[in-house]
Amino acid sequence: MHTSNQEQELLRGLAENDRNAIETIYRQNFGLIQGFVVKNNGYPDDARDIFQEAMIVLYEKSRLESFQLTCQIKTYLYSVCRRLWLKRLQQLQRFNPQIEMKEEIVAVEEELEMHEKKNADFLLMEDAMSKIGEPCKSLLEAYYIQKKTMPEIAEHFGYTNADNAKTQKYKCLIRLKKIFFAQYKNGG
C-alpha cells in the first residue's frame, strides 16, 4: 500500500521544514499519541516528549531519498511512539504487558536504533566540543554552525588571511576528531 498524494506532500513539506506541513502532521496525529500514552501510565507531557522524538525520526527519514513510506503517517508515528513509550516505561519500571494495541504496527526498531545512535554520537560531539578549548571551539562554531566564510573568520579571529584561518580550522578539526574518537572508543 502506498501513501496518498496528500501524505506524500506532507512528507516533502516535513523534509523541507515547512511549518504548515509540520503543524498539519502534528494536528492530525498528536491526539492519538496522547491518548495512547495517557492510557498507558503516562502524562500529557510524556506524550509531547515522545511525539517530538517520533517527529524527529520521521523528519530524518523524510530527508533520505531512499525512504519510501509504505503506510500512513499516522501508522508510522504511532509505531515509533509506541516503541519509544514502551522503552521509556521499561526504564521507569512502569511497564505493563497489557499495553493497549491500536491499529496496525510497523517495524521501526532499526530506525529507532539509528536515531538513538545519532543522538549518542551528537552528545559525544557536544562533549568533545566543550573540551577542545578556545579559539578552536569558536572557530569551528563560526564555520560549521554560523556558516561564516574563511575571509570573515580570518577578520574576526585576527588571522592575516583566509588561508591561515583555513589552516587553523583544519588543526582544530584534527584536535576535535582526536578528542571525539578517544571518547567514542572508551564508550563515552
VMD Tcl script that builds the backbone (N, CA, C; Angstrom):
set m [mol new atoms 564]
animate dup $m
set s [atomselect $m all]
$s set {name element resname resid chain x y z} {
  {N N MET 1 A 0.840 -1.188 0.000}
  {CA C MET 1 A 0.000 0.000 0.000}
  {C C MET 1 A 0.878 1.242 0.000}
  {N N HIS 2 A 0.610 2.155 -0.900}
  {CA C HIS 2 A 1.370 3.396 -0.943}
  {C C HIS 2 A 0.569 4.502 -0.288}
  {N N THR 3 A 1.268 5.476 0.240}
  {CA C THR 3 A 0.586 6.571 0.905}
  {C C THR 3 A -0.046 7.493 -0.131}
  {N N SER 4 A -1.047 8.233 0.310}
  {CA C SER 4 A -1.769 9.126 -0.591}
  {C C SER 4 A -0.884 10.291 -1.014}
  {N N ASN 5 A -1.313 10.974 -2.072}
  {CA C ASN 5 A -0.579 12.148 -2.549}
  {C C ASN 5 A -0.486 13.219 -1.475}
  {N N GLN 6 A -1.574 13.378 -0.713}
  {CA C GLN 6 A -1.580 14.387 0.355}
  {C C GLN 6 A -0.506 14.053 1.392}
  {N N GLU 7 A -0.392 12.784 1.741}
  {CA C GLU 7 A 0.612 12.388 2.732}
  {C C GLU 7 A 2.026 12.535 2.160}
  {N N GLN 8 A 2.190 12.252 0.866}
  {CA C GLN 8 A 3.498 12.449 0.237}
  {C C GLN 8 A 3.880 13.934 0.283}
  {N N GLU 9 A 2.890 14.800 0.040}
  {CA C GLU 9 A 3.130 16.247 0.111}
  {C C GLU 9 A 3.531 16.658 1.523}
  {N N LEU 10 A 2.856 16.090 2.525}
  {CA C LEU 10 A 3.195 16.397 3.918}
  {C C LEU 10 A 4.628 15.959 4.229}
  {N N LEU 11 A 5.003 14.777 3.752}
  {CA C LEU 11 A 6.369 14.285 3.984}
  {C C LEU 11 A 7.399 15.188 3.310}
  {N N ARG 12 A 7.111 15.615 2.081}
  {CA C ARG 12 A 8.013 16.528 1.374}
  {C C ARG 12 A 8.137 17.841 2.157}
  {N N GLY 13 A 6.989 18.318 2.613}
  {CA C GLY 13 A 6.987 19.553 3.405}
  {C C GLY 13 A 7.789 19.398 4.687}
  {N N LEU 14 A 7.637 18.255 5.345}
  {CA C LEU 14 A 8.396 17.988 6.562}
  {C C LEU 14 A 9.892 17.990 6.259}
  {N N ALA 15 A 10.290 17.331 5.181}
  {CA C ALA 15 A 11.702 17.261 4.791}
  {C C ALA 15 A 12.273 18.653 4.518}
  {N N GLU 16 A 11.410 19.555 4.033}
  {CA C GLU 16 A 11.845 20.919 3.716}
  {C C GLU 16 A 11.607 21.881 4.866}
  {N N ASN 17 A 11.218 21.339 6.022}
  {CA C ASN 17 A 10.977 22.139 7.224}
  {C C ASN 17 A 9.831 23.135 7.055}
  {N N ASP 18 A 8.824 22.751 6.266}
  {CA C ASP 18 A 7.674 23.618 6.015}
  {C C ASP 18 A 6.763 23.625 7.251}
  {N N ARG 19 A 6.580 24.797 7.808}
  {CA C ARG 19 A 5.813 24.941 9.057}
  {C C ARG 19 A 4.386 24.398 8.931}
  {N N ASN 20 A 3.728 24.669 7.792}
  {CA C ASN 20 A 2.344 24.199 7.608}
  {C C ASN 20 A 2.270 22.674 7.609}
  {N N ALA 21 A 3.222 22.036 6.947}
  {CA C ALA 21 A 3.244 20.572 6.903}
  {C C ALA 21 A 3.459 20.006 8.298}
  {N N ILE 22 A 4.398 20.581 9.032}
  {CA C ILE 22 A 4.691 20.111 10.386}
  {C C ILE 22 A 3.468 20.268 11.279}
  {N N GLU 23 A 2.827 21.430 11.201}
  {CA C GLU 23 A 1.630 21.677 12.024}
  {C C GLU 23 A 0.496 20.734 11.643}
  {N N THR 24 A 0.342 20.450 10.357}
  {CA C THR 24 A -0.713 19.539 9.904}
  {C C THR 24 A -0.458 18.129 10.440}
  {N N ILE 25 A 0.775 17.664 10.321}
  {CA C ILE 25 A 1.112 16.327 10.840}
  {C C ILE 25 A 0.854 16.287 12.344}
  {N N TYR 26 A 1.247 17.321 13.039}
  {CA C TYR 26 A 1.046 17.400 14.492}
  {C C TYR 26 A -0.448 17.354 14.822}
  {N N ARG 27 A -1.206 18.218 14.150}
  {CA C ARG 27 A -2.645 18.310 14.403}
  {C C ARG 27 A -3.362 16.989 14.123}
  {N N GLN 28 A -2.983 16.320 13.037}
  {CA C GLN 28 A -3.668 15.089 12.640}
  {C C GLN 28 A -3.284 13.880 13.496}
  {N N ASN 29 A -2.148 13.942 14.199}
  {CA C ASN 29 A -1.650 12.732 14.842}
  {C C ASN 29 A -1.402 12.819 16.340}
  {N N PHE 30 A -1.234 14.010 16.883}
  {CA C PHE 30 A -0.865 14.098 18.287}
  {C C PHE 30 A -1.942 13.539 19.217}
  {N N GLY 31 A -3.200 13.776 18.904}
  {CA C GLY 31 A -4.289 13.300 19.773}
  {C C GLY 31 A -4.239 11.794 19.986}
  {N N LEU 32 A -3.993 11.055 18.923}
  {CA C LEU 32 A -3.900 9.597 19.006}
  {C C LEU 32 A -2.759 9.191 19.940}
  {N N ILE 33 A -1.621 9.845 19.788}
  {CA C ILE 33 A -0.443 9.517 20.598}
  {C C ILE 33 A -0.672 9.898 22.056}
  {N N GLN 34 A -1.243 11.066 22.274}
  {CA C GLN 34 A -1.509 11.494 23.644}
  {C C GLN 34 A -2.471 10.516 24.320}
  {N N GLY 35 A -3.503 10.102 23.590}
  {CA C GLY 35 A -4.451 9.131 24.144}
  {C C GLY 35 A -3.756 7.827 24.507}
  {N N PHE 36 A -2.895 7.346 23.633}
  {CA C PHE 36 A -2.173 6.110 23.884}
  {C C PHE 36 A -1.287 6.218 25.124}
  {N N VAL 37 A -0.498 7.287 25.211}
  {CA C VAL 37 A 0.442 7.452 26.328}
  {C C VAL 37 A -0.310 7.605 27.649}
  {N N VAL 38 A -1.349 8.450 27.661}
  {CA C VAL 38 A -2.109 8.682 28.895}
  {C C VAL 38 A -2.808 7.411 29.357}
  {N N LYS 39 A -3.321 6.602 28.418}
  {CA C LYS 39 A -3.984 5.341 28.788}
  {C C LYS 39 A -2.993 4.292 29.269}
  {N N ASN 40 A -1.713 4.531 29.011}
  {CA C ASN 40 A -0.697 3.539 29.360}
  {C C ASN 40 A 0.369 4.115 30.293}
  {N N ASN 41 A -0.119 4.567 31.459}
  {CA C ASN 41 A 0.754 5.031 32.550}
  {C C ASN 41 A 1.550 6.290 32.253}
  {N N GLY 42 A 1.059 7.156 31.375}
  {CA C GLY 42 A 1.800 8.372 31.050}
  {C C GLY 42 A 0.997 9.625 31.304}
  {N N TYR 43 A 1.629 10.727 31.060}
  {CA C TYR 43 A 1.029 12.042 31.249}
  {C C TYR 43 A 1.116 12.815 29.929}
  {N N PRO 44 A 0.323 13.877 29.782}
  {CA C PRO 44 A 0.382 14.664 28.545}
  {C C PRO 44 A 1.794 15.158 28.201}
  {N N ASP 45 A 2.583 15.534 29.213}
  {CA C ASP 45 A 3.968 15.969 28.946}
  {C C ASP 45 A 4.799 14.833 28.359}
  {N N ASP 46 A 4.583 13.611 28.864}
  {CA C ASP 46 A 5.283 12.447 28.317}
  {C C ASP 46 A 4.931 12.286 26.842}
  {N N ALA 47 A 3.641 12.453 26.543}
  {CA C ALA 47 A 3.171 12.299 25.164}
  {C C ALA 47 A 3.845 13.324 24.250}
  {N N ARG 48 A 3.967 14.561 24.737}
  {CA C ARG 48 A 4.621 15.601 23.928}
  {C C ARG 48 A 6.081 15.229 23.646}
  {N N ASP 49 A 6.781 14.755 24.686}
  {CA C ASP 49 A 8.188 14.355 24.508}
  {C C ASP 49 A 8.311 13.218 23.504}
  {N N ILE 50 A 7.487 12.195 23.676}
  {CA C ILE 50 A 7.536 11.013 22.808}
  {C C ILE 50 A 7.194 11.411 21.371}
  {N N PHE 51 A 6.151 12.229 21.216}
  {CA C PHE 51 A 5.729 12.642 19.882}
  {C C PHE 51 A 6.827 13.467 19.207}
  {N N GLN 52 A 7.467 14.345 19.971}
  {CA C GLN 52 A 8.545 15.169 19.426}
  {C C GLN 52 A 9.680 14.285 18.914}
  {N N GLU 53 A 10.044 13.270 19.695}
  {CA C GLU 53 A 11.108 12.356 19.268}
  {C C GLU 53 A 10.713 11.602 17.996}
  {N N ALA 54 A 9.464 11.169 17.937}
  {CA C ALA 54 A 8.976 10.451 16.751}
  {C C ALA 54 A 8.984 11.370 15.531}
  {N N MET 55 A 8.644 12.633 15.726}
  {CA C MET 55 A 8.672 13.593 14.616}
  {C C MET 55 A 10.108 13.772 14.109}
  {N N ILE 56 A 11.080 13.744 15.013}
  {CA C ILE 56 A 12.482 13.863 14.607}
  {C C ILE 56 A 12.881 12.647 13.775}
  {N N VAL 57 A 12.454 11.456 14.211}
  {CA C VAL 57 A 12.753 10.232 13.457}
  {C C VAL 57 A 12.142 10.340 12.058}
  {N N LEU 58 A 10.874 10.742 11.983}
  {CA C LEU 58 A 10.203 10.875 10.682}
  {C C LEU 58 A 10.872 11.953 9.835}
  {N N TYR 59 A 11.258 13.057 10.454}
  {CA C TYR 59 A 11.945 14.139 9.735}
  {C C TYR 59 A 13.244 13.624 9.124}
  {N N GLU 60 A 14.053 12.936 9.942}
  {CA C GLU 60 A 15.325 12.411 9.441}
  {C C GLU 60 A 15.100 11.439 8.286}
  {N N LYS 61 A 14.082 10.575 8.419}
  {CA C LYS 61 A 13.780 9.616 7.352}
  {C C LYS 61 A 13.295 10.333 6.093}
  {N N SER 62 A 12.447 11.349 6.270}
  {CA C SER 62 A 11.854 12.037 5.118}
  {C C SER 62 A 12.911 12.744 4.271}
  {N N ARG 63 A 14.055 13.038 4.856}
  {CA C ARG 63 A 15.130 13.728 4.125}
  {C C ARG 63 A 15.991 12.759 3.312}
  {N N LEU 64 A 15.788 11.458 3.501}
  {CA C LEU 64 A 16.539 10.460 2.744}
  {C C LEU 64 A 15.818 10.156 1.440}
  {N N GLU 65 A 16.529 10.190 0.335}
  {CA C GLU 65 A 15.895 9.890 -0.950}
  {C C GLU 65 A 15.405 8.451 -1.004}
  {N N SER 66 A 16.072 7.572 -0.286}
  {CA C SER 66 A 15.734 6.147 -0.330}
  {C C SER 66 A 14.486 5.808 0.492}
  {N N PHE 67 A 13.994 6.749 1.302}
  {CA C PHE 67 A 12.863 6.464 2.195}
  {C C PHE 67 A 11.549 6.433 1.424}
  {N N GLN 68 A 10.847 5.322 1.528}
  {CA C GLN 68 A 9.511 5.183 0.956}
  {C C GLN 68 A 8.564 4.784 2.074}
  {N N LEU 69 A 7.650 5.660 2.411}
  {CA C LEU 69 A 6.678 5.337 3.453}
  {C C LEU 69 A 5.628 4.414 2.857}
  {N N THR 70 A 5.490 3.226 3.435}
  {CA C THR 70 A 4.568 2.223 2.884}
  {C C THR 70 A 3.296 2.107 3.711}
  {N N CYS 71 A 3.099 3.035 4.630}
  {CA C CYS 71 A 1.882 3.060 5.442}
  {C C CYS 71 A 1.509 4.526 5.639}
  {N N GLN 72 A 0.436 4.754 6.344}
  {CA C GLN 72 A 0.041 6.133 6.616}
  {C C GLN 72 A 1.024 6.756 7.611}
  {N N ILE 73 A 1.148 8.071 7.554}
  {CA C ILE 73 A 1.998 8.786 8.510}
  {C C ILE 73 A 1.538 8.459 9.922}
  {N N LYS 74 A 0.227 8.409 10.113}
  {CA C LYS 74 A -0.346 8.115 11.429}
  {C C LYS 74 A 0.154 6.768 11.954}
  {N N THR 75 A 0.168 5.765 11.100}
  {CA C THR 75 A 0.614 4.425 11.498}
  {C C THR 75 A 2.093 4.431 11.834}
  {N N TYR 76 A 2.863 5.109 11.017}
  {CA C TYR 76 A 4.311 5.181 11.249}
  {C C TYR 76 A 4.605 5.869 12.586}
  {N N LEU 77 A 4.004 7.052 12.788}
  {CA C LEU 77 A 4.241 7.786 14.030}
  {C C LEU 77 A 3.761 6.989 15.242}
  {N N TYR 78 A 2.609 6.341 15.112}
  {CA C TYR 78 A 2.090 5.534 16.211}
  {C C TYR 78 A 3.075 4.414 16.561}
  {N N SER 79 A 3.622 3.767 15.540}
  {CA C SER 79 A 4.561 2.670 15.758}
  {C C SER 79 A 5.831 3.161 16.458}
  {N N VAL 80 A 6.360 4.287 16.003}
  {CA C VAL 80 A 7.565 4.843 16.616}
  {C C VAL 80 A 7.264 5.245 18.064}
  {N N CYS 81 A 6.169 5.957 18.264}
  {CA C CYS 81 A 5.811 6.407 19.616}
  {C C CYS 81 A 5.572 5.226 20.553}
  {N N ARG 82 A 4.927 4.205 20.044}
  {CA C ARG 82 A 4.655 3.021 20.862}
  {C C ARG 82 A 5.962 2.389 21.324}
  {N N ARG 83 A 6.916 2.222 20.390}
  {CA C ARG 83 A 8.219 1.639 20.752}
  {C C ARG 83 A 8.945 2.532 21.762}
  {N N LEU 84 A 8.954 3.836 21.500}
  {CA C LEU 84 A 9.621 4.760 22.417}
  {C C LEU 84 A 8.979 4.732 23.796}
  {N N TRP 85 A 7.648 4.695 23.828}
  {CA C TRP 85 A 6.947 4.713 25.108}
  {C C TRP 85 A 7.170 3.409 25.879}
  {N N LEU 86 A 7.133 2.280 25.184}
  {CA C LEU 86 A 7.393 1.002 25.863}
  {C C LEU 86 A 8.801 0.994 26.456}
  {N N LYS 87 A 9.749 1.522 25.710}
  {CA C LYS 87 A 11.129 1.585 26.189}
  {C C LYS 87 A 11.221 2.488 27.418}
  {N N ARG 88 A 10.557 3.634 27.350}
  {CA C ARG 88 A 10.563 4.570 28.486}
  {C C ARG 88 A 9.920 3.927 29.709}
  {N N LEU 89 A 8.803 3.232 29.523}
  {CA C LEU 89 A 8.147 2.563 30.658}
  {C C LEU 89 A 9.052 1.515 31.289}
  {N N GLN 90 A 9.769 0.780 30.448}
  {CA C GLN 90 A 10.699 -0.221 30.988}
  {C C GLN 90 A 11.793 0.463 31.790}
  {N N GLN 91 A 12.306 1.581 31.303}
  {CA C GLN 91 A 13.344 2.317 32.027}
  {C C GLN 91 A 12.814 2.837 33.356}
  {N N LEU 92 A 11.557 3.251 33.363}
  {CA C LEU 92 A 10.938 3.771 34.589}
  {C C LEU 92 A 10.352 2.654 35.456}
  {N N GLN 93 A 10.463 1.447 34.969}
  {CA C GLN 93 A 9.917 0.252 35.634}
  {C C GLN 93 A 8.415 0.389 35.889}
  {N N ARG 94 A 7.713 0.953 34.895}
  {CA C ARG 94 A 6.255 1.041 34.952}
  {C C ARG 94 A 5.636 0.265 33.799}
  {N N PHE 95 A 6.388 -0.702 33.263}
  {CA C PHE 95 A 5.926 -1.448 32.092}
  {C C PHE 95 A 4.719 -2.301 32.439}
  {N N ASN 96 A 3.717 -2.250 31.579}
  {CA C ASN 96 A 2.523 -3.066 31.736}
  {C C ASN 96 A 2.380 -3.900 30.470}
  {N N PRO 97 A 2.482 -5.234 30.579}
  {CA C PRO 97 A 2.406 -6.058 29.372}
  {C C PRO 97 A 1.066 -5.951 28.642}
  {N N GLN 98 A 0.064 -5.374 29.264}
  {CA C GLN 98 A -1.247 -5.242 28.635}
  {C C GLN 98 A -1.398 -3.921 27.878}
  {N N ILE 99 A -0.292 -3.346 27.441}
  {CA C ILE 99 A -0.334 -2.073 26.708}
  {C C ILE 99 A -1.344 -2.170 25.572}
  {N N GLU 100 A -2.166 -1.154 25.506}
  {CA C GLU 100 A -3.228 -1.110 24.501}
  {C C GLU 100 A -2.642 -1.154 23.092}
  {N N MET 101 A -3.213 -1.988 22.248}
  {CA C MET 101 A -2.795 -2.065 20.843}
  {C C MET 101 A -3.868 -1.377 20.014}
  {N N LYS 102 A -3.479 -0.455 19.215}
  {CA C LYS 102 A -4.430 0.257 18.378}
  {C C LYS 102 A -3.890 0.263 16.962}
  {N N GLU 103 A -4.683 -0.170 16.039}
  {CA C GLU 103 A -4.336 -0.178 14.626}
  {C C GLU 103 A -3.146 -1.080 14.344}
  {N N GLU 104 A -2.668 -0.958 13.117}
  {CA C GLU 104 A -1.526 -1.782 12.729}
  {C C GLU 104 A -0.239 -1.160 13.258}
  {N N ILE 105 A 0.753 -1.991 13.414}
  {CA C ILE 105 A 2.059 -1.544 13.879}
  {C C ILE 105 A 3.060 -1.872 12.773}
  {N N VAL 106 A 3.998 -0.973 12.524}
  {CA C VAL 106 A 5.057 -1.273 11.558}
  {C C VAL 106 A 6.374 -1.393 12.304}
  {N N ALA 107 A 7.268 -2.194 11.770}
  {CA C ALA 107 A 8.565 -2.397 12.410}
  {C C ALA 107 A 9.408 -1.131 12.255}
  {N N VAL 108 A 9.803 -0.560 13.372}
  {CA C VAL 108 A 10.594 0.672 13.340}
  {C C VAL 108 A 11.850 0.563 14.205}
  {N N GLU 109 A 12.158 -0.650 14.653}
  {CA C GLU 109 A 13.290 -0.836 15.558}
  {C C GLU 109 A 14.588 -0.300 14.965}
  {N N GLU 110 A 14.823 -0.628 13.690}
  {CA C GLU 110 A 16.070 -0.208 13.048}
  {C C GLU 110 A 16.192 1.316 13.010}
  {N N GLU 111 A 15.085 1.982 12.671}
  {CA C GLU 111 A 15.109 3.438 12.618}
  {C C GLU 111 A 15.365 4.038 13.988}
  {N N LEU 112 A 14.756 3.443 15.020}
  {CA C LEU 112 A 14.958 3.961 16.371}
  {C C LEU 112 A 16.391 3.738 16.831}
  {N N GLU 113 A 16.956 2.594 16.494}
  {CA C GLU 113 A 18.350 2.334 16.865}
  {C C GLU 113 A 19.267 3.353 16.202}
  {N N MET 114 A 19.019 3.635 14.911}
  {CA C MET 114 A 19.834 4.636 14.208}
  {C C MET 114 A 19.664 6.016 14.849}
  {N N HIS 115 A 18.435 6.360 15.203}
  {CA C HIS 115 A 18.146 7.645 15.824}
  {C C HIS 115 A 18.867 7.758 17.168}
  {N N GLU 116 A 18.805 6.690 17.978}
  {CA C GLU 116 A 19.453 6.712 19.286}
  {C C GLU 116 A 20.965 6.769 19.152}
  {N N LYS 117 A 21.511 6.089 18.145}
  {CA C LYS 117 A 22.959 6.128 17.922}
  {C C LYS 117 A 23.380 7.536 17.509}
  {N N LYS 118 A 22.597 8.170 16.612}
  {CA C LYS 118 A 22.905 9.546 16.206}
  {C C LYS 118 A 22.867 10.476 17.410}
  {N N ASN 119 A 21.859 10.284 18.268}
  {CA C ASN 119 A 21.736 11.100 19.475}
  {C C ASN 119 A 22.958 10.936 20.365}
  {N N ALA 120 A 23.388 9.688 20.577}
  {CA C ALA 120 A 24.554 9.412 21.422}
  {C C ALA 120 A 25.807 10.038 20.805}
  {N N ASP 121 A 25.965 9.902 19.478}
  {CA C ASP 121 A 27.114 10.498 18.798}
  {C C ASP 121 A 27.090 12.017 18.915}
  {N N PHE 122 A 25.903 12.589 18.810}
  {CA C PHE 122 A 25.766 14.035 18.928}
  {C C PHE 122 A 26.202 14.499 20.320}
  {N N LEU 123 A 25.790 13.760 21.350}
  {CA C LEU 123 A 26.176 14.120 22.718}
  {C C LEU 123 A 27.686 14.003 22.905}
  {N N LEU 124 A 28.285 12.959 22.312}
  {CA C LEU 124 A 29.746 12.820 22.383}
  {C C LEU 124 A 30.433 13.993 21.687}
  {N N MET 125 A 29.911 14.396 20.531}
  {CA C MET 125 A 30.498 15.508 19.797}
  {C C MET 125 A 30.359 16.801 20.589}
  {N N GLU 126 A 29.198 16.988 21.210}
  {CA C GLU 126 A 28.976 18.173 22.031}
  {C C GLU 126 A 29.984 18.211 23.180}
  {N N ASP 127 A 30.217 17.061 23.794}
  {CA C ASP 127 A 31.177 16.956 24.889}
  {C C ASP 127 A 32.591 17.243 24.384}
  {N N ALA 128 A 32.942 16.682 23.223}
  {CA C ALA 128 A 34.264 16.920 22.640}
  {C C ALA 128 A 34.444 18.412 22.343}
  {N N MET 129 A 33.409 19.057 21.834}
  {CA C MET 129 A 33.481 20.497 21.545}
  {C C MET 129 A 33.726 21.289 22.826}
  {N N SER 130 A 33.131 20.843 23.938}
  {CA C SER 130 A 33.327 21.575 25.194}
  {C C SER 130 A 34.751 21.406 25.721}
  {N N LYS 131 A 35.443 20.349 25.297}
  {CA C LYS 131 A 36.801 20.078 25.789}
  {C C LYS 131 A 37.893 20.625 24.875}
  {N N ILE 132 A 37.530 21.075 23.680}
  {CA C ILE 132 A 38.552 21.461 22.708}
  {C C ILE 132 A 39.250 22.772 23.060}
  {N N GLY 133 A 38.563 23.641 23.777}
  {CA C GLY 133 A 39.177 24.908 24.173}
  {C C GLY 133 A 39.084 25.977 23.096}
  {N N GLU 134 A 39.453 27.173 23.508}
  {CA C GLU 134 A 39.426 28.316 22.597}
  {C C GLU 134 A 40.791 28.500 21.961}
  {N N PRO 135 A 40.926 29.075 20.803}
  {CA C PRO 135 A 39.869 29.621 19.950}
  {C C PRO 135 A 39.219 28.564 19.067}
  {N N CYS 136 A 39.667 27.289 19.198}
  {CA C CYS 136 A 39.143 26.246 18.306}
  {C C CYS 136 A 37.623 26.132 18.362}
  {N N LYS 137 A 37.080 26.122 19.573}
  {CA C LYS 137 A 35.634 25.957 19.721}
  {C C LYS 137 A 34.896 27.059 18.942}
  {N N SER 138 A 35.277 28.289 19.175}
  {CA C SER 138 A 34.612 29.415 18.498}
  {C C SER 138 A 34.837 29.392 16.994}
  {N N LEU 139 A 36.046 29.018 16.581}
  {CA C LEU 139 A 36.356 28.981 15.158}
  {C C LEU 139 A 35.508 27.924 14.441}
  {N N LEU 140 A 35.419 26.731 15.019}
  {CA C LEU 140 A 34.622 25.666 14.395}
  {C C LEU 140 A 33.128 26.012 14.392}
  {N N GLU 141 A 32.661 26.626 15.474}
  {CA C GLU 141 A 31.254 27.046 15.517}
  {C C GLU 141 A 30.985 28.121 14.461}
  {N N ALA 142 A 31.937 29.047 14.302}
  {CA C ALA 142 A 31.761 30.104 13.305}
  {C C ALA 142 A 31.656 29.506 11.905}
  {N N TYR 143 A 32.465 28.493 11.626}
  {CA C TYR 143 A 32.456 27.904 10.286}
  {C C TYR 143 A 31.275 26.957 10.072}
  {N N TYR 144 A 31.075 26.004 10.987}
  {CA C TYR 144 A 30.084 24.953 10.764}
  {C C TYR 144 A 28.667 25.315 11.208}
  {N N ILE 145 A 28.534 26.146 12.212}
  {CA C ILE 145 A 27.189 26.456 12.718}
  {C C ILE 145 A 26.711 27.807 12.190}
  {N N GLN 146 A 27.584 28.821 12.299}
  {CA C GLN 146 A 27.202 30.158 11.839}
  {C C GLN 146 A 27.427 30.341 10.342}
  {N N LYS 147 A 28.072 29.335 9.693}
  {CA C LYS 147 A 28.297 29.331 8.244}
  {C C LYS 147 A 29.054 30.561 7.749}
  {N N LYS 148 A 30.031 31.007 8.551}
  {CA C LYS 148 A 30.850 32.156 8.125}
  {C C LYS 148 A 31.886 31.692 7.108}
  {N N THR 149 A 32.270 32.597 6.237}
  {CA C THR 149 A 33.285 32.284 5.223}
  {C C THR 149 A 34.672 32.401 5.843}
  {N N MET 150 A 35.666 31.855 5.157}
  {CA C MET 150 A 37.043 31.930 5.657}
  {C C MET 150 A 37.532 33.388 5.782}
  {N N PRO 151 A 37.264 34.259 4.791}
  {CA C PRO 151 A 37.677 35.659 4.974}
  {C C PRO 151 A 37.022 36.307 6.205}
  {N N GLU 152 A 35.746 35.999 6.463}
  {CA C GLU 152 A 35.071 36.542 7.648}
  {C C GLU 152 A 35.728 36.026 8.924}
  {N N ILE 153 A 36.053 34.730 8.922}
  {CA C ILE 153 A 36.690 34.130 10.092}
  {C C ILE 153 A 38.078 34.732 10.309}
  {N N ALA 154 A 38.826 34.900 9.229}
  {CA C ALA 154 A 40.167 35.495 9.332}
  {C C ALA 154 A 40.086 36.879 9.971}
  {N N GLU 155 A 39.121 37.661 9.506}
  {CA C GLU 155 A 38.968 39.019 10.049}
  {C C GLU 155 A 38.553 38.974 11.516}
  {N N HIS 156 A 37.557 38.147 11.832}
  {CA C HIS 156 A 37.026 38.068 13.198}
  {C C HIS 156 A 38.074 37.576 14.206}
  {N N PHE 157 A 38.875 36.584 13.803}
  {CA C PHE 157 A 39.836 35.986 14.726}
  {C C PHE 157 A 41.234 36.593 14.617}
  {N N GLY 158 A 41.404 37.541 13.696}
  {CA C GLY 158 A 42.677 38.241 13.581}
  {C C GLY 158 A 43.765 37.489 12.821}
  {N N TYR 159 A 43.386 36.574 11.929}
  {CA C TYR 159 A 44.375 35.896 11.097}
  {C C TYR 159 A 44.737 36.813 9.936}
  {N N THR 160 A 45.965 36.659 9.429}
  {CA C THR 160 A 46.422 37.563 8.360}
  {C C THR 160 A 45.665 37.379 7.055}
  {N N ASN 161 A 45.187 36.133 6.793}
  {CA C ASN 161 A 44.403 35.910 5.573}
  {C C ASN 161 A 43.540 34.658 5.718}
  {N N ALA 162 A 42.712 34.413 4.704}
  {CA C ALA 162 A 41.765 33.285 4.735}
  {C C ALA 162 A 42.501 31.947 4.755}
  {N N ASP 163 A 43.665 31.859 4.091}
  {CA C ASP 163 A 44.419 30.595 4.084}
  {C C ASP 163 A 44.911 30.232 5.487}
  {N N ASN 164 A 45.365 31.239 6.244}
  {CA C ASN 164 A 45.793 30.975 7.621}
  {C C ASN 164 A 44.611 30.522 8.484}
  {N N ALA 165 A 43.458 31.134 8.275}
  {CA C ALA 165 A 42.256 30.746 9.013}
  {C C ALA 165 A 41.873 29.302 8.673}
  {N N LYS 166 A 42.003 28.972 7.391}
  {CA C LYS 166 A 41.673 27.616 6.931}
  {C C LYS 166 A 42.625 26.588 7.557}
  {N N THR 167 A 43.902 26.922 7.631}
  {CA C THR 167 A 44.890 26.041 8.249}
  {C C THR 167 A 44.560 25.835 9.729}
  {N N GLN 168 A 44.211 26.916 10.409}
  {CA C GLN 168 A 43.864 26.817 11.828}
  {C C GLN 168 A 42.596 25.977 12.019}
  {N N LYS 169 A 41.626 26.169 11.137}
  {CA C LYS 169 A 40.384 25.380 11.218}
  {C C LYS 169 A 40.704 23.896 11.065}
  {N N TYR 170 A 41.577 23.578 10.137}
  {CA C TYR 170 A 41.984 22.191 9.904}
  {C C TYR 170 A 42.643 21.609 11.158}
  {N N LYS 171 A 43.551 22.367 11.773}
  {CA C LYS 171 A 44.219 21.900 13.000}
  {C C LYS 171 A 43.201 21.676 14.123}
  {N N CYS 172 A 42.250 22.590 14.227}
  {CA C CYS 172 A 41.203 22.459 15.252}
  {C C CYS 172 A 40.354 21.212 14.998}
  {N N LEU 173 A 40.039 20.983 13.742}
  {CA C LEU 173 A 39.231 19.822 13.374}
  {C C LEU 173 A 39.954 18.527 13.730}
  {N N ILE 174 A 41.252 18.481 13.485}
  {CA C ILE 174 A 42.051 17.303 13.836}
  {C C ILE 174 A 42.006 17.089 15.351}
  {N N ARG 175 A 42.165 18.172 16.122}
  {CA C ARG 175 A 42.092 18.067 17.589}
  {C C ARG 175 A 40.730 17.559 18.041}
  {N N LEU 176 A 39.676 18.117 17.434}
  {CA C LEU 176 A 38.314 17.706 17.787}
  {C C LEU 176 A 38.109 16.220 17.499}
  {N N LYS 177 A 38.568 15.774 16.341}
  {CA C LYS 177 A 38.426 14.355 15.979}
  {C C LYS 177 A 39.157 13.464 16.974}
  {N N LYS 178 A 40.353 13.869 17.394}
  {CA C LYS 178 A 41.105 13.081 18.373}
  {C C LYS 178 A 40.331 12.944 19.679}
  {N N ILE 179 A 39.793 14.060 20.162}
  {CA C ILE 179 A 39.020 14.035 21.410}
  {C C ILE 179 A 37.772 13.183 21.235}
  {N N PHE 180 A 37.043 13.417 20.136}
  {CA C PHE 180 A 35.798 12.684 19.883}
  {C C PHE 180 A 36.051 11.183 19.821}
  {N N PHE 181 A 37.039 10.761 19.010}
  {CA C PHE 181 A 37.259 9.327 18.829}
  {C C PHE 181 A 37.862 8.670 20.070}
  {N N ALA 182 A 38.597 9.431 20.871}
  {CA C ALA 182 A 39.086 8.885 22.143}
  {C C ALA 182 A 37.902 8.580 23.055}
  {N N GLN 183 A 36.923 9.494 23.101}
  {CA C GLN 183 A 35.704 9.272 23.894}
  {C C GLN 183 A 34.894 8.123 23.304}
  {N N TYR 184 A 34.806 8.127 21.988}
  {CA C TYR 184 A 33.995 7.120 21.282}
  {C C TYR 184 A 34.526 5.713 21.575}
  {N N LYS 185 A 35.869 5.554 21.518}
  {CA C LYS 185 A 36.484 4.257 21.793}
  {C C LYS 185 A 36.260 3.831 23.231}
  {N N ASN 186 A 36.238 4.802 24.140}
  {CA C ASN 186 A 36.049 4.487 25.562}
  {C C ASN 186 A 34.588 4.391 25.950}
  {N N GLY 187 A 33.712 4.361 24.950}
  {CA C GLY 187 A 32.280 4.204 25.216}
  {C C GLY 187 A 31.627 5.421 25.836}
  {N N GLY 188 A 32.147 6.609 25.554}
  {CA C GLY 188 A 31.531 7.837 26.034}
  {C C GLY 188 A 32.211 8.292 27.246}
}
mol reanalyze $m
mol bondsrecalc $m
mol representation Tube
mol addrep $m
